[in-house]
């Protein structure tokens, strides 16, 4: 989990931005951002997301209203609202939270400009804030938070490494059961079981576990010989996501499948040499597209989706590796890169994906793992 020391440093950086923007206090209502600044993970995917609100003032005073006061959180004050009656969940947690927040707001002084999250603030809390401080005094801070979270701390990179480790354990188990006739659900079950044991906790592991197609969740379907099985695995470990992809042949691969696989693998291997601080995601996407088209079978198709994206508290973050939206690489960014190619002749397609961390010393691959087309038993 995130440390209190790390959270203190992140709160300090947020206060610096608040001072620059003239914001007296901010209210955070997305549990991922509350975790980022307090170290308390109130709800990890896919657990029930009880609403919560954390307030940080420019003065440094902090408080957190949530359904529990258990767990360590870097705040000065904890407020608990009633979320159950004899362990039956109440049907109105937002109203319960709003009552607690409204009572606490009455005690705050010296706030004339309040930052809030457009993407996650419940309407009821929004109305309460407007009534308390005035609509003209509210300022959205979503972009400020995204900018602060783009560069990953060392401890965040550690959690991302562990999330990657969990996914790689899933690949070890999943490829052992990929044979003609296997049910897609059994491949997912094998991967998910290994991921859970590696994480030593209940967590989310899933993603694209579908054979013969570009993507999709596992189906109750027997996999025929000759297809390519794409596993684009997503893992949420202690609030941080990893996103990786490997492709395996179902039975012996064809010459075309081997040729395309080797072509895509060579492109992915070159990624650390293609990325530098200040580089543009659109330019990397164009390089990936051009490299893919160098294969005769892929000359007319190229890259038909994004080339990757940042990962962290959310499965998709900045920087973008996209044709249609810019992303700028900076030291501290953690991003995935996923060149892919698809056709009926391939029996689906090939997509390979690693996760990288841009450091002062270069681009580090956080997901070192063999790229083998034929599953290892």
N, C-alpha and C positions, 0 to 999 in steps of 0.2 A: 504494500500500500504506500501511498505518498507519505512522506515524512513531514512532521511539524516544521522542521527547519526549512524544508523546501517550500512549504506553504507560506511561511513568513516572508521569504524572498519574493514569492509571487504576489502576495498582498502588497508588499512595498512597491513593486513595479506598477501594480494597478493604481495605488495612491498617487504615484508620480504622474500617471496619465490623467487621473482625475484632476490633479492640480493644473495640468496643462490645459485641460478642457473647461476648467471652471466648474467642476462638479463637486458638490458638497457631500453627497452620499450616493451609493449605488445599491440596488436590490437585485440579487441573483435568484432566479427561480428555476433554472435548469439544474437538475441534480448533478450533471457532469461538471458544470462550472462551480457549483458548491464544493464538490469533491476536490477540484483543482486548487481552490484557495483555502480549504479547511482540512483536507485529508480525510474527511468523513464521506464514505461512499454509501449514501442512503438507499440507493436502489441500483443494482447492477442488472443488466439485461439478462433474461427477460422478466425479472421480478416486478411485482406490482409497484408502479412509480408513485408512491405517496407524495403529494405536493409539499413543497418546503420553500422557505424564503430566508435568504441570508442578507444582512445589511452591513455594509462597510462604510464608515464615515471618513471624511478627509482627516478628521482628528485622530483616527486610528481605532475608534470604538467599533466593536463588532458584536452582532448578535444573530442567532439562528433560531428560527421557528420551524419545528418539524414534528413528525408523529412520534419521535422517540428522543430521549436524552442519553441513550446508550452510545458508546463508542467515543473515541477521542476526536475532538474537533478544535481547530485553532480559532476560537471565538471567545469573547469575554462573557457572553451570556447565552444560555440555552433556554428555549421556551418550548414546552410540549403541549400539543393540542390532543384532544381525545379522538382517537381513530377507531376505537372498538367499544362494544358493550359485551362484557363477558366473552371476549375473543370473536364476536361477530363484528365484522368491519362495518363502521358507520357508512351510510350512503352519501354523506356530504363532507368529504375531507377538505374540499376547497373552501367551503363556508367555515369549517372549523379553523382552517389556517387563516382565513381572512379575519376572523374575530380576534385571533391571537395577534396578528400583525397590526390590526387597527388599534388595539389597546396599547401595543408597544410604541407605535408611531406617535401617540399623544405625549410620550415622554421625551421625544427627540427635540432638540433645539438647534437653531442656527443653520437650518437647511433651506436654501432657496432654489437650488437646482439639483434635481434627483435623476440619476441614471437608471434605466430599466431595460429589460430584455424584450424586444418586440416578438421574438420567436417563441417565447415560453411563458410570458406573464399571463396568468388567467385573467379574464375580463373582470371578474369580481375584485381582484386585487388592484387592477388598473383603475377601476372606479374609485376605490378607496384612496389610492395615491392622488388621483386628480382632486378629490374632495379635500385632501389634507394639504397638498402643496400647490395645487393649481395646474391645469393642463399645460400652460405655457412654460412651466418650470421643469417639465419632463423631457429627458433626452435619451434616445436609444443608444445603447452601448454595445450592440452585438458585434459591430465591426471592430471596435476597440478590443473586445475579448478575443476575437479571432486572430487579430494581429499579435496579441500577447502570447497566445497559445501556439502560434505557428512554429516558433523555435522551441525545441524540446530540451528540457533540463536533463542532466545526466541520470537522475532518478527516473524520469519518464522513459528515457531510452532503455533503462534496465527493465522496466515493466513491459515495454514493447518487445525486448529480447525474449522475455519469458512467454509472452503471448505467441511469439513466433515459434518458440520451442514447443509449445503445446500443439500448434498446428503441424509442425514437422513430425511429432509423434503420431498424429492422426494419419499423415501420409504413409508412415511406416506400416501402420495397421491396414489402411484401406487398400494399398496396392497388393498386399498379400492375398486378398480375396477377389481381386479382379481377374476373373476367368470367364470364358464363354458360358452363358447361362446364369451368371450371378444376378441376383435381384439388386436393383439400385438401392433399395432401402437397406439391404444387408451391408452394402459398402459404406453407406452413411453411418449405420450402427457401429461398424467396426472402427471407423474414424472417430466417432463421437465418444465411444467407450475409452479409447486410448487417450484422447484429449482430456477427458475428465480425470482419469487416473494420473496423468502427468501434471495437471493443474492441482490435484489433491483438493479439489473443491468443486462445487456446482458452478458451472459457467456455461456460456453459450459457445457452441461450435457448429457451424453449418455452412451455408453458402451454396454455390453451384456444385451439385453432386449428381449430374445428369450425363448420361452417355449419348454419343451420337448427335449432339446438338451444341450450339454455342454456349448455352447456359441454362440454368433452371434448377429447381429443387429436385431431390431424388423422388422417383416415382415407384409405384408397385409394378415393376416391369423387369422382365428377364432380358439381359443384355446379350445381343447376338455377336457372334464372331465377326471380326472385321471392322468394328467401330473404334473410334477414339474416345476415350473417357476423360473428359475435362473435370478436374476437381479444383475449383476456385474457392479456397477455404477461408472462412471468416471466423475469427476467434476473439471473444471479449474476455480478457483476463484482468481482473481487478480494475475494471474501468477503461482499459486500453485495448485497442483493436489491432489485430494483425490481419493482413490480406495477402495471401499467397496463391499461386496457381502452378499446378503440374498437370501434364497430360500423359495418359497411359494407353497403350494399345490393348485391345481385347483379342487375345490370341496373337499369332505372328503378324507383324506389321507388313504392309505392302512397301514396295520400293518408293512409291510416291509419299507415303506417310513418313518413312524414314528421312527422305530428302527434305521435306518441308519441316519436319521436327528439327533436324540438324541446322537448317537455315534460321529458324526462329531462336534456337538455343544460342547460336553464334551472335545474333543481335543482342540478346539479353546479356550475354557475357561482356559485351562492349560498353554497357550502360555507364559503369563508373568512370570511364574515360570521356564520356560525352556530356557529363554534368559538372558544372562549375558555379560557384556563387555568382549571382548576377545574370546567369543564363535564363533564357525564356523557355517556358513549357511548350509554347506553340512551336518553337524551333525544334525542340526535341521530338515533338509529335511528327513534324514533317520529316525529320531524319528517319524515324521509325517507319513511317509510311513508305519513304523512298527505298529503304533497305529491304522491306518486305517485298516490294514490287520487283526487286532484282531477281527473284525466283520466277522462272517462266510460268509456272502454274498460277502465280499470284499477281502477275503483271497488271491485270485489269481490276483487281479487287483492292489490294493494298490493305491499310489499316482501317477497319470499318467502325471502330469505337475509340474511346479515349486511350491514351497511352499509359495511363496510370493516374495517381493522385496522392495527396498527403494522407497520412493516417495518424491517429492519436486517440484522443478521447472520443472521437467520432470516426466511423469507418471511412468516410470521405472528408478530407480537409484540404486546405491549401498546402502546397501549391498544386494547381492543375497541370496535367500533361494533356492538353486538349487542343483540338484544332480551333474550337470556337470560343474559348475563354482563356485569357492569359494567366500565367502563373510565373512568378519569379523565384528562382532558387536562391536560398540564403543558408549560411552556416546555421546549423541547428535543425533544419528541416528533416523530417522523416517522411519518405515517400515510397510508394510502390511503382514499379514499371512493369507493364504487361503487354508486350507485343503478341498479336494473335492473328491467325489466318484460318479461313473456313471455306469448305466447299462440299458438295455432295460426294465428289470423288474421293475426298479424304475420309468419308464416313463420319463427318462432324467437323473437327478442326483441331488446331494446335494452339494453345495459349500457355505461356510460361510467365511466371511473375515472381520477382524478388522484392524485398523491402530494404531500403537503403537509408543511411543516416549521413548527412553532410556535416563533416567536422572540419576543424582548422587544418587537419592533416590530409583531407581528401574525402572521398566517398566510400563509406564502409557498408559492405553487404551484411545485413543483420540476419540473413536467411540462407546461409551456406547449406546447400542440400543438393545431392546428386540430381542431374537431369538425365534420367533414363526413360526412354520410351517404353521398353518392355518391363512390366511390373516385376519386382523382385519378390520371390516367394519367401 
